[in-house]
């Protein structure tokens, strides 16, 4: 009777060692998985939508209250994100306006310099190398180290008659 009891209680393979090991491994895996889920639940903050999905509610009103709180929190986050976006856009717009005004000012300065050069060019002696501004522009070299143009020195070419 005892032998039959052992077989019935544990099943027909109660004495099978492989089956016992397999049960132990499954139980160990289930315990580890349960511990991982518990740790994950502790680490996740109450703001996440997973908390609402994993929480068991006693009543529908409790569930509605919890989801309403979560919705309010998410709406606050959304409003904060929208405010930050507007701030960044206004900052970008101010920088853009500043860049455009700088470009306009530089264009006006360039135009003034060009007009001054055109006026002064007629006053430069014909035998000076600065009488031809296009040639001077072509011979000028930009120096990266100093951040300035290297312009040829003015030279007066005297012609000697025999």
Buried (B, 14 or more C-beta within 10 A) or exposed (E): EEEEEEEEEEEEEEEEEEEEEEEEEEEEEEEEEEEEEEEEEEEEEEBEEEBBEEEEEEEEEEBEEBBEEBEEEEEEEEEEEEEEEEEEEEEEEEEEEEEEEEEEEEEEEEEEEEEEEEEEEEEBEEEEBBBBBEEBEEEEEEEEEEEEEEEEEEEEEEEEEE
